[in-house]
Amino acid sequence: MKKLAMVLMACCLSMPVSADFGDADTGNNISNQISRFEAWCGESGNNCLVEFDRPTKSIIVNASSRVAADNVLDFNYSI
């Protein structure tokens, strides 16, 4: 009887668990990272939208200009 209980417990512990995270659930998206940021481009006060494109290792400025990572001169990030 103990062996049967141990086998049942081992089976139950090895099963995957599902949870409902409501609005925080990202579905099948394995990456839950922000890729778009409001920024200043070139100088303080020059507002722009910067998006990081991981596959091409570049940034997109204002949804039109693509800049390769090698061409980024400097950046500063603060919260």
Backbone as CSV, one residue per row, in Angstrom:
resi,resn,N_x,N_y,N_z,CA_x,CA_y,CA_z,C_x,C_y,C_z
1,MET,0.811,-1.186,0.000,0.000,0.000,0.000,0.862,1.260,0.000
2,LYS,1.962,1.229,0.750,2.856,2.374,0.792,3.460,2.632,-0.583
3,LYS,3.797,1.545,-1.285,4.394,1.702,-2.609,3.397,2.354,-3.570
4,LEU,2.143,1.970,-3.506,1.121,2.546,-4.365,0.945,4.036,-4.061
5,ALA,0.939,4.382,-2.798,0.806,5.787,-2.401,2.002,6.593,-2.898
6,MET,3.201,6.036,-2.820,4.413,6.719,-3.275,4.364,6.940,-4.785
7,VAL,3.908,5.936,-5.535,3.823,6.049,-6.986,2.804,7.117,-7.367
8,LEU,1.636,7.118,-6.716,0.609,8.118,-6.998,1.106,9.529,-6.667
9,MET,1.797,9.678,-5.549,2.320,10.981,-5.162,3.385,11.441,-6.151
10,ALA,4.250,10.565,-6.598,5.283,10.916,-7.573,4.652,11.344,-8.894
11,CYS,3.591,10.669,-9.313,2.898,11.046,-10.550,2.252,12.415,-10.418
12,CYS,1.633,12.682,-9.304,0.962,13.974,-9.091,1.965,15.116,-9.037
13,LEU,3.104,14.905,-8.429,4.109,15.956,-8.295,4.821,16.254,-9.611
14,SER,4.803,15.311,-10.537,5.511,15.523,-11.794,4.625,16.110,-12.889
15,MET,3.342,16.348,-12.611,2.424,16.906,-13.607,2.581,18.420,-13.674
16,PRO,2.475,19.000,-14.891,2.566,20.458,-15.008,1.375,21.136,-14.350
17,VAL,1.580,22.361,-13.902,0.550,23.119,-13.219,0.153,24.301,-14.089
18,SER,-1.126,24.559,-14.212,-1.616,25.715,-14.954,-2.170,26.735,-13.975
19,ALA,-1.964,28.028,-14.290,-2.479,29.086,-13.434,-3.098,30.164,-14.314
20,ASP,-4.111,30.824,-13.813,-4.758,31.913,-14.536,-4.247,33.234,-13.973
21,PHE,-3.509,33.977,-14.790,-2.945,35.245,-14.351,-3.793,36.433,-14.797
22,GLY,-4.964,36.181,-15.368,-5.861,37.249,-15.782,-5.234,38.141,-16.830
23,ASP,-5.309,39.460,-16.627,-4.765,40.416,-17.587,-3.247,40.329,-17.710
24,ALA,-2.577,39.792,-16.720,-1.119,39.686,-16.755,-0.645,38.487,-17.563
25,ASP,-1.564,37.634,-17.987,-1.196,36.454,-18.760,-0.736,36.870,-20.157
26,THR,0.453,36.442,-20.553,0.992,36.791,-21.866,0.751,35.698,-22.889
27,GLY,-0.014,34.670,-22.543,-0.321,33.592,-23.483,0.920,32.792,-23.825
28,ASN,1.116,32.510,-25.102,2.262,31.726,-25.545,3.497,32.574,-25.779
29,ASN,3.424,33.861,-25.518,4.555,34.751,-25.710,5.615,34.454,-24.653
30,ILE,6.780,33.967,-25.074,7.820,33.617,-24.107,8.630,34.834,-23.692
31,SER,8.480,35.921,-24.415,9.218,37.130,-24.096,8.251,38.175,-23.571
32,ASN,8.408,38.569,-22.348,7.543,39.564,-21.740,8.374,40.814,-21.469
33,GLN,9.046,41.295,-22.505,9.933,42.438,-22.352,9.411,43.616,-23.151
34,ILE,9.626,44.801,-22.632,9.242,46.030,-23.325,10.278,46.306,-24.397
35,SER,9.834,46.641,-25.602,10.779,46.912,-26.677,10.636,48.324,-27.246
36,ARG,9.611,49.083,-26.815,9.425,50.459,-27.286,9.556,51.422,-26.120
37,PHE,10.267,52.517,-26.372,10.499,53.495,-25.322,10.360,54.905,-25.866
38,GLU,9.783,55.783,-25.060,9.833,57.196,-25.365,11.232,57.666,-24.995
39,ALA,11.844,58.448,-25.862,13.241,58.833,-25.640,13.493,60.247,-26.142
40,TRP,14.687,60.724,-25.885,15.200,61.944,-26.491,16.269,61.506,-27.473
41,CYS,16.187,61.954,-28.691,17.156,61.558,-29.709,18.020,62.747,-30.119
42,GLY,19.312,62.584,-30.006,20.242,63.622,-30.423,20.537,64.640,-29.345
43,GLU,19.488,65.158,-28.710,19.691,66.157,-27.661,18.492,66.151,-26.721
44,SER,18.691,66.698,-25.556,17.647,66.759,-24.549,16.441,67.533,-25.078
45,GLY,15.258,66.953,-24.929,14.037,67.600,-25.366,13.594,67.235,-26.768
46,ASN,14.438,66.554,-27.544,14.085,66.117,-28.897,13.384,64.761,-28.792
47,ASN,12.065,64.790,-28.565,11.290,63.574,-28.315,11.266,62.648,-29.519
48,CYS,11.398,61.353,-29.257,11.276,60.341,-30.295,10.831,59.028,-29.661
49,LEU,10.415,58.098,-30.489,10.023,56.759,-30.046,11.069,55.782,-30.567
50,VAL,11.674,55.030,-29.665,12.738,54.089,-30.025,12.235,52.677,-29.784
51,GLU,12.404,51.815,-30.782,12.004,50.418,-30.675,13.214,49.532,-30.942
52,PHE,13.428,48.546,-30.073,14.542,47.619,-30.242,14.083,46.425,-31.068
53,ASP,14.817,46.110,-32.117,14.513,44.974,-32.986,15.592,43.915,-32.765
54,ARG,15.293,42.946,-31.929,16.292,41.938,-31.553,16.825,41.101,-32.721
55,PRO,15.958,40.621,-33.628,16.490,39.763,-34.705,17.559,40.446,-35.560
56,THR,17.392,41.740,-35.836,18.369,42.436,-36.691,19.396,43.208,-35.883
57,LYS,19.277,43.165,-34.555,20.189,43.894,-33.661,20.294,45.363,-34.072
58,SER,19.127,45.990,-34.184,19.082,47.398,-34.552,17.981,48.086,-33.752
59,ILE,17.940,49.411,-33.856,16.857,50.163,-33.256,16.111,50.879,-34.378
60,ILE,14.834,51.113,-34.145,14.004,51.834,-35.107,13.551,53.112,-34.418
61,VAL,13.834,54.246,-35.049,13.504,55.545,-34.476,12.276,56.100,-35.187
62,ASN,11.269,56.473,-34.399,10.019,57.032,-34.906,9.381,56.168,-35.994
63,ALA,9.473,54.864,-35.844,8.842,53.890,-36.748,9.284,54.041,-38.197
64,SER,10.454,54.684,-38.430,10.876,54.840,-39.829,12.375,54.658,-40.043
65,SER,13.195,55.208,-39.194,14.650,55.155,-39.399,15.255,53.999,-38.628
66,ARG,15.902,53.083,-39.341,16.559,51.935,-38.702,18.036,52.259,-38.502
67,VAL,18.521,52.025,-37.288,19.917,52.289,-36.951,20.538,50.988,-36.448
68,ALA,21.613,50.552,-37.101,22.311,49.336,-36.666,22.973,49.578,-35.313
69,ALA,23.075,48.540,-34.506,23.665,48.667,-33.174,25.077,49.243,-33.228
70,ASP,25.840,48.926,-34.274,27.206,49.444,-34.399,27.245,50.959,-34.572
71,ASN,26.133,51.551,-35.031,26.090,52.992,-35.278,25.571,53.811,-34.099
72,VAL,25.167,53.144,-33.010,24.716,53.863,-31.818,25.955,54.360,-31.080
73,LEU,26.041,55.686,-30.925,27.221,56.281,-30.307,27.193,56.200,-28.789
74,ASP,26.025,56.452,-28.193,25.944,56.499,-26.734,24.475,56.372,-26.333
75,PHE,24.229,55.913,-25.129,22.875,55.889,-24.599,22.936,56.010,-23.093
76,ASN,21.836,56.466,-22.525,21.711,56.612,-21.084,20.308,56.190,-20.717
77,TYR,20.173,55.362,-19.714,18.874,54.856,-19.296,18.649,55.193,-17.836
78,SER,17.513,55.797,-17.535,17.170,56.068,-16.139,15.674,55.873,-15.949
79,ILE,15.314,55.548,-14.727,13.903,55.310,-14.409,13.344,56.518,-13.712
